[in-house]
Amino acid sequence: MTRINNNRSRFNSRRLSKRRKGAALILALFLLSVLISMLALSIDIGYIAASKSEARRTADAAALAGCWQIYESSKINQNETMLQTGVQSAANSIAGLNRGHWGS
């Protein structure tokens, strides 16, 4: 009788071992998908930070071009309408040149 119980015990331990291997595989796949999702999120956050930095740099360059236009126009005493048009034109041309490689 002891021998039969011993065989059953071995059989049950083999079944449990196979179940545990299957559970480990499922857990590994789940954790791998979580890891890939976190990697994608970190890449997206890096892209957003780089785009924000480039947009800020472009805005700063356009503002500097506008200020330079005001300085240059003050030397020749332009009226206010022409000054505003010149500032907008200078800022737009510099902003157009600094679009970068992130957007089209």
Secondary structure, DSSP 8 states (H G I E B T S, - for coil): -HHHHHHHHHHHHHHHHHHHHHHHHHHHHHHHHHHHHHHHHHHHHHHHHHHHHHHHHHHHHHHHHHHHHHHHHHHHT--HHHHHHHHHHHHHHHHHHT-TTT--
